[in-house]
Amino acid sequence: MPNIVRYSGRQVDLQGLAKSVEDFSRSNGFETRTNYDPRTPPTWFQIQSLKTGTGRTIAGARRCLDTVISGNSDDFEVSIRTSDWGKNITAALITGALTLGIGVLWAGVSAATYKMFEEKLSSYINDEVLRLSNNGEAVPSPTTLTPKS
């Protein structure tokens, strides 16, 4: 389930926020790839943070954490979600059976690690939004949106 937060009234440089998310992910050992709206000014950024490696691939534990920033500097949403989970569960179960459960354990540890990083990233983004706000005034807390089922 994605973590979606809406910010308004902050005048945040969205490109600067996207760059901060990319730098934060890299400093935490993730490979990153950023896609963005080609219009000027861009209205969305997608930062993909990837943990790769042979062991993760074999265990089916490769994950991609997608952070999407969309809107304008005064009214935008940040969505964080883990992808590739569905594809990798089957690989983890097969590997787990072949490795007497070690693959399943590795995949479980990987999922827990991603969840912890997702929470750390969410907190970091909240701090960056405050830091990057141009108006320097106290602003209300962000609104967390509950995804529709």
Backbone as CSV, one residue per row, in Angstrom:
resi,resn,N_x,N_y,N_z,CA_x,CA_y,CA_z,C_x,C_y,C_z
1,MET,0.844,-1.171,0.000,0.000,0.000,0.000,0.891,1.236,0.000
2,PRO,0.652,2.154,-0.926,1.508,3.328,-1.002,1.290,4.287,0.166
3,ASN,2.333,4.990,0.492,2.296,6.044,1.496,2.169,7.341,0.699
4,ILE,1.025,8.049,0.841,0.788,9.270,0.074,0.581,10.430,1.036
5,VAL,1.350,11.505,0.820,1.232,12.702,1.650,1.043,13.901,0.730
6,ARG,0.101,14.764,1.094,-0.150,15.984,0.312,0.351,17.194,1.097
7,TYR,1.042,18.095,0.385,1.564,19.321,0.967,0.960,20.500,0.214
8,SER,0.597,21.541,0.932,0.116,22.746,0.255,0.569,23.987,1.022
9,GLY,0.636,25.106,0.289,1.024,26.377,0.877,2.473,26.483,1.273
10,ARG,3.374,25.789,0.564,4.777,25.754,0.991,5.764,26.347,0.000
11,GLN,5.391,26.502,-1.253,6.308,27.030,-2.275,7.640,26.280,-2.282
12,VAL,7.574,24.980,-2.491,8.764,24.120,-2.496,9.246,23.900,-3.926
13,ASP,10.529,23.987,-4.133,11.152,23.680,-5.417,11.099,22.164,-5.586
14,LEU,10.178,21.677,-6.430,9.994,20.232,-6.583,11.212,19.554,-7.190
15,GLN,11.909,20.233,-8.081,13.126,19.658,-8.657,14.191,19.494,-7.571
16,GLY,14.304,20.473,-6.677,15.240,20.382,-5.557,14.866,19.252,-4.617
17,LEU,13.558,19.068,-4.384,13.095,17.969,-3.532,13.423,16.623,-4.169
18,ALA,13.192,16.508,-5.477,13.512,15.260,-6.183,15.009,14.962,-6.094
19,LYS,15.837,15.980,-6.267,17.295,15.800,-6.169,17.696,15.366,-4.763
20,SER,17.044,15.934,-3.742,17.329,15.552,-2.353,16.969,14.091,-2.104
21,VAL,15.833,13.639,-2.635,15.414,12.245,-2.476,16.413,11.320,-3.164
22,GLU,16.848,11.708,-4.352,17.836,10.922,-5.093,19.144,10.822,-4.305
23,ASP,19.632,11.936,-3.792,20.878,11.946,-3.016,20.745,11.112,-1.740
24,PHE,19.608,11.228,-1.066,19.366,10.471,0.161,19.372,8.972,-0.122
25,SER,18.723,8.571,-1.201,18.687,7.155,-1.565,20.088,6.635,-1.876
26,ARG,20.845,7.392,-2.642,22.217,6.986,-2.964,23.075,6.865,-1.709
27,SER,22.912,7.807,-0.783,23.717,7.767,0.438,23.338,6.586,1.337
28,ASN,22.191,5.966,1.054,21.761,4.787,1.803,21.972,3.498,1.009
29,GLY,22.823,3.554,-0.018,23.227,2.350,-0.740,22.303,1.904,-1.860
30,PHE,21.446,2.784,-2.332,20.547,2.442,-3.426,21.079,3.010,-4.730
31,GLU,20.850,2.296,-5.821,21.062,2.861,-7.147,19.796,3.650,-7.444
32,THR,19.924,4.782,-8.123,18.736,5.579,-8.414,18.619,5.882,-9.894
33,ARG,17.374,6.090,-10.276,17.051,6.498,-11.643,15.883,7.478,-11.501
34,THR,15.968,8.626,-12.136,14.920,9.629,-12.028,14.306,9.900,-13.388
35,ASN,12.988,9.862,-13.431,12.218,10.241,-14.614,11.448,11.501,-14.233
36,TYR,11.189,12.367,-15.202,10.467,13.590,-14.877,9.690,14.096,-16.078
37,ASP,8.747,14.949,-15.772,7.913,15.598,-16.760,8.794,16.485,-17.640
38,PRO,8.752,16.325,-18.968,9.616,17.128,-19.838,9.156,18.586,-19.988
39,ARG,7.940,18.894,-19.515,7.472,20.281,-19.624,8.222,21.183,-18.645
40,THR,8.147,22.485,-18.894,8.778,23.450,-17.996,7.690,24.325,-17.393
41,PRO,7.575,24.405,-16.097,8.297,23.605,-15.110,7.711,22.195,-15.033
42,PRO,8.522,21.222,-14.651,8.028,19.845,-14.520,6.940,19.758,-13.442
43,THR,5.929,18.927,-13.690,4.853,18.756,-12.715,4.919,17.412,-12.004
44,TRP,5.857,16.559,-12.391,6.046,15.294,-11.684,7.482,14.801,-11.832
45,PHE,7.896,14.053,-10.809,9.204,13.403,-10.789,8.991,12.001,-10.232
46,GLN,9.654,11.024,-10.809,9.626,9.657,-10.292,11.064,9.262,-10.004
47,ILE,11.334,8.972,-8.738,12.671,8.552,-8.343,12.585,7.078,-7.988
48,GLN,13.285,6.246,-8.736,13.324,4.814,-8.462,14.615,4.512,-7.722
49,SER,14.480,3.927,-6.548,15.634,3.573,-5.718,15.713,2.052,-5.687
50,LEU,16.829,1.517,-6.178,16.959,0.076,-6.366,18.082,-0.505,-5.511
51,LYS,17.799,-1.626,-4.871,18.847,-2.422,-4.218,19.021,-3.631,-5.114
52,THR,20.219,-3.820,-5.598,20.469,-4.932,-6.510,21.566,-5.819,-5.939
53,GLY,21.879,-6.822,-6.664,22.951,-7.727,-6.272,22.560,-9.157,-6.588
54,THR,23.549,-10.010,-6.762,23.304,-11.401,-7.127,22.476,-12.112,-6.072
55,GLY,22.830,-11.941,-4.809,22.086,-12.603,-3.730,20.635,-12.185,-3.702
56,ARG,20.364,-10.908,-3.874,18.984,-10.416,-3.895,18.227,-10.991,-5.085
57,THR,18.891,-11.080,-6.234,18.246,-11.614,-7.425,17.910,-13.086,-7.232
58,ILE,18.856,-13.868,-6.740,18.629,-15.298,-6.523,17.507,-15.526,-5.521
59,ALA,17.481,-14.732,-4.457,16.469,-14.905,-3.414,15.137,-14.260,-3.784
60,GLY,15.080,-13.594,-4.936,13.852,-12.916,-5.316,13.592,-11.709,-4.438
61,ALA,14.650,-11.103,-3.931,14.508,-10.009,-2.976,14.881,-8.651,-3.570
62,ARG,14.970,-8.561,-4.900,15.240,-7.249,-5.510,13.986,-6.414,-5.395
63,ARG,14.141,-5.227,-4.934,13.008,-4.337,-4.750,13.314,-2.994,-5.389
64,CYS,12.278,-2.290,-5.719,12.386,-0.941,-6.236,11.458,-0.068,-5.402
65,LEU,12.006,0.938,-4.792,11.203,1.875,-4.028,10.937,3.073,-4.942
66,ASP,9.671,3.285,-5.297,9.288,4.387,-6.172,8.798,5.563,-5.345
67,THR,9.378,6.723,-5.571,8.914,7.960,-4.954,8.430,8.854,-6.087
68,VAL,7.162,9.242,-6.032,6.595,10.105,-7.067,6.182,11.419,-6.419
69,ILE,6.694,12.500,-6.972,6.347,13.850,-6.535,5.541,14.458,-7.672
70,SER,4.305,14.893,-7.389,3.482,15.444,-8.469,2.684,16.644,-7.983
71,GLY,2.538,17.609,-8.874,1.780,18.812,-8.569,2.587,20.045,-8.930
72,ASN,2.406,21.108,-8.130,3.185,22.329,-8.330,3.784,22.732,-6.994
73,SER,4.622,23.735,-6.997,5.374,24.086,-5.793,4.495,24.441,-4.602
74,ASP,3.271,24.851,-4.856,2.373,25.266,-3.778,1.368,24.188,-3.367
75,ASP,1.219,23.127,-4.176,0.245,22.073,-3.893,0.721,20.794,-4.584
76,PHE,1.277,19.873,-3.813,1.821,18.658,-4.409,1.647,17.455,-3.491
77,GLU,1.775,16.284,-4.096,1.710,15.023,-3.358,3.025,14.279,-3.518
78,VAL,3.364,13.531,-2.481,4.516,12.640,-2.537,3.989,11.248,-2.222
79,SER,4.252,10.327,-3.127,3.817,8.944,-2.970,5.056,8.052,-2.914
80,ILE,5.090,7.168,-1.922,6.202,6.221,-1.795,5.615,4.819,-1.798
81,ARG,6.128,3.970,-2.663,5.641,2.587,-2.711,6.767,1.645,-3.128
82,THR,6.660,0.422,-2.689,7.609,-0.611,-3.065,7.028,-1.371,-4.246
83,SER,7.838,-1.577,-5.273,7.367,-2.341,-6.420,8.174,-3.623,-6.558
84,ASP,7.786,-4.438,-7.506,8.402,-5.739,-7.792,8.075,-6.783,-6.739
85,TRP,7.247,-6.464,-5.758,6.938,-7.437,-4.705,6.241,-8.661,-5.273
86,GLY,5.188,-8.477,-6.037,4.420,-9.605,-6.565,5.251,-10.535,-7.422
87,LYS,6.120,-9.964,-8.261,6.953,-10.801,-9.119,7.932,-11.623,-8.304
88,ASN,8.415,-11.077,-7.206,9.490,-11.728,-6.473,9.031,-12.723,-5.413
89,ILE,7.762,-12.703,-5.040,7.295,-13.662,-4.029,7.471,-15.083,-4.546
90,THR,7.066,-15.341,-5.788,7.190,-16.685,-6.343,8.650,-17.122,-6.384
91,ALA,9.521,-16.244,-6.854,10.949,-16.586,-6.905,11.476,-16.874,-5.505
92,ALA,11.039,-16.103,-4.508,11.503,-16.313,-3.139,11.017,-17.655,-2.601
93,LEU,9.788,-18.027,-2.916,9.265,-19.310,-2.443,10.012,-20.482,-3.083
94,ILE,10.271,-20.392,-4.378,11.016,-21.461,-5.063,12.432,-21.539,-4.504
95,THR,13.079,-20.384,-4.383,14.440,-20.361,-3.832,14.436,-20.869,-2.406
96,GLY,13.414,-20.492,-1.636,13.302,-20.953,-0.246,13.227,-22.463,-0.166
97,ALA,12.459,-23.056,-1.055,12.342,-24.516,-1.060,13.670,-25.157,-1.436
98,LEU,14.368,-24.574,-2.395,15.643,-25.131,-2.838,16.776,-24.912,-1.842
99,THR,16.655,-23.870,-1.012,17.731,-23.555,-0.065,17.312,-23.829,1.377
100,LEU,16.298,-24.661,1.547,15.794,-25.034,2.869,15.387,-23.816,3.706
101,GLY,14.755,-22.844,3.062,14.192,-21.703,3.777,15.063,-20.471,3.836
102,ILE,16.314,-20.586,3.452,17.204,-19.424,3.529,16.741,-18.320,2.586
103,GLY,16.270,-18.685,1.386,15.786,-17.690,0.429,14.580,-16.933,0.959
104,VAL,13.655,-17.654,1.605,12.472,-17.008,2.169,12.889,-16.067,3.290
105,LEU,13.827,-16.514,4.120,14.325,-15.674,5.204,14.967,-14.406,4.644
106,TRP,15.803,-14.556,3.616,16.470,-13.414,2.996,15.436,-12.450,2.421
107,ALA,14.414,-12.992,1.725,13.371,-12.145,1.151,12.601,-11.413,2.250
108,GLY,12.352,-12.090,3.361,11.657,-11.455,4.484,12.471,-10.336,5.097
109,VAL,13.757,-10.573,5.266,14.646,-9.537,5.799,14.691,-8.363,4.821
110,SER,14.744,-8.654,3.530,14.771,-7.595,2.524,13.493,-6.765,2.588
111,ALA,12.345,-7.418,2.713,11.066,-6.687,2.786,11.032,-5.796,4.029
112,ALA,11.503,-6.311,5.148,11.525,-5.527,6.390,12.477,-4.337,6.257
113,THR,13.616,-4.561,5.607,14.579,-3.491,5.394,13.973,-2.389,4.536
114,TYR,13.253,-2.774,3.486,12.618,-1.783,2.631,11.559,-1.000,3.381
115,LYS,10.787,-1.671,4.231,9.758,-0.984,5.006,10.407,0.041,5.942
116,MET,11.493,-0.338,6.588,12.187,0.604,7.476,12.741,1.783,6.676
117,PHE,13.319,1.500,5.493,13.851,2.581,4.673,12.721,3.478,4.186
118,GLU,11.582,2.897,3.842,10.429,3.684,3.396,10.009,4.673,4.484
119,GLU,9.970,4.228,5.738,9.622,5.116,6.848,10.687,6.190,7.056
120,LYS,11.953,5.804,6.927,13.064,6.757,7.064,13.004,7.798,5.943
121,LEU,12.706,7.346,4.728,12.602,8.249,3.584,11.428,9.202,3.753
122,SER,10.316,8.705,4.221,9.136,9.541,4.445,9.439,10.656,5.443
123,SER,10.106,10.315,6.520,10.498,11.307,7.520,11.472,12.320,6.921
124,TYR,12.415,11.828,6.140,13.390,12.705,5.487,12.683,13.684,4.545
125,ILE,11.724,13.198,3.774,10.997,14.061,2.841,10.249,15.151,3.600
126,ASN,9.594,14.797,4.712,8.905,15.811,5.515,9.881,16.897,5.956
127,ASP,11.055,16.489,6.415,12.068,17.452,6.849,12.547,18.317,5.677
128,GLU,12.736,17.691,4.510,13.203,18.427,3.330,12.149,19.425,2.850
129,VAL,10.884,19.055,2.921,9.834,19.983,2.506,9.889,21.231,3.383
130,LEU,10.065,21.052,4.681,10.185,22.203,5.576,11.431,23.023,5.256
131,ARG,12.537,22.334,5.000,13.790,23.023,4.709,13.716,23.796,3.393
132,LEU,13.054,23.217,2.397,13.002,23.825,1.069,11.868,24.835,0.897
133,SER,11.007,24.954,1.896,9.912,25.928,1.800,10.492,27.325,1.658
134,ASN,9.988,28.076,0.696,10.510,29.421,0.434,9.965,30.490,1.363
135,ASN,8.788,30.251,1.934,8.185,31.333,2.701,8.710,31.443,4.127
136,GLY,9.365,30.435,4.645,9.979,30.495,5.963,9.001,30.607,7.117
137,GLU,7.707,30.496,6.845,6.710,30.591,7.899,6.373,29.204,8.429
138,ALA,5.828,29.180,9.626,5.339,27.923,10.166,4.170,27.480,9.296
139,VAL,4.161,26.229,8.941,3.093,25.712,8.077,2.424,24.523,8.746
140,PRO,1.181,24.269,8.404,0.490,23.136,9.011,1.133,21.814,8.618
141,SER,0.858,20.787,9.394,1.377,19.451,9.111,0.858,18.960,7.773
142,PRO,1.614,18.074,7.117,1.135,17.527,5.853,-0.100,16.672,6.089
143,THR,-0.883,16.476,5.062,-2.069,15.647,5.126,-1.717,14.278,4.567
144,THR,-1.905,13.239,5.362,-1.662,11.890,4.870,-2.947,11.401,4.233
145,LEU,-2.857,10.962,2.999,-4.030,10.478,2.282,-4.133,8.974,2.431
146,THR,-5.339,8.490,2.630,-5.574,7.063,2.724,-5.984,6.572,1.340
147,PRO,-5.220,5.630,0.772,-5.562,5.127,-0.557,-6.920,4.446,-0.544
148,LYS,-7.639,4.571,-1.656,-8.933,3.902,-1.781,-8.698,2.439,-2.071
149,SER,-9.486,1.584,-1.447,-9.323,0.136,-1.673,-10.032,-0.310,-2.905
